Amino acid sequence: MEDTRKASMEEADWLFRRMVRKFVKERDKILVEGVTLPGMMIIRKLAEQGEQRLGELAGEMDLTSGAITALCDRLEELGYAVRTRPKEDRRAVVLSITEKGREMFQRNWNIGERCISVLFDSFTEEELRQQTEFYRTIYAKLEHFSQSILQLAEANAAGHDKVPQSGREKPAADRNADHYPKKNNYLSY
């Protein structure tokens, strides 16, 4: 049973990482009037909700400050948005949509809907609910993912007899090379 579960977890891991890479690869092929999909999300937010503070926009869209700066540079270069500093807080930067940006959004308002429907339209309501729960669970587990792996690597480097694994201690004897399959079909770190 343990070997079957391990094989299932390895396959899920491989497929998850493959899916993420494929999504990013496909997303990055898309330019709508010179704007990437993340840029289109910004245009949509500006069109629907008005000007946005860059720090808050980056946080809401889960973008780094470097990524939001690059996207804003491109949107300004194309004439779709403009950055300004509010008089009441000169430290802040806000992004506003221009008339040209509003016109571009009106021509392409359905891009976001198509992105969602291409990926999820064929699933039943129950399958969508289950996926949403799975994604929430994985997202929550990613919160301390790097910390957990780095702790394991440090323990390995220190040569500890017991290595923490998912909150449990596993004896060193269980970690020998013969315990794991010779051919690993899924893990490719």
Phi, psi and omega in degrees: 000319181298319179295322178294316179296317179299316179296320179295318179294320178296319179294317178298317178299312181298313181294321178299309181295322178296319179297315180298313179298317180296318179300312181297317179299313180292316179301319184287350175280345188267124171231121178253108183050041178088002185245133176288169178299318175300323176295323177295325177296322178294314179303315180300314181298317179295318181295322185270330187239358179085190185303151184226140172288135185299318179300315179292320179298315178300315180296314181295327183264003179058047179245150175286164178297325177296318180293317181293323178296314180298318179295318179294321176303314181294316180297321177291317179302321180277353179082018182268339182210164178218139177263141176218166175248123179295143180297327182285342178210092185292345178283332183279154174233131178244151178245131180235150177278144176266173176299319177299320178294320179296319178295318178297318178297319180298326177288332190238023183302335185273359180298312180299318179297320179294320178304314181291315184291323178301319183278324193236355186296331185279356181270148175287168178300319179294318178297321177295319178298315180297316178300316180301317178295318178299315182296320177298318180296312180297317179302316179295321179291334179288344182306319182239021183302304184297320180300316181296315181292319179294323176297318178297315179298320178296317179296319177299314181296326180281350179073030179296146178290330181238136182242127179297135178216111179053040177084359179244158174262136180241127181299147181301325181300331180281354183257009185290163187297330181290341182289334184257149181300146179294319180255125181249109185284337192245319185287129181217045182289000000 
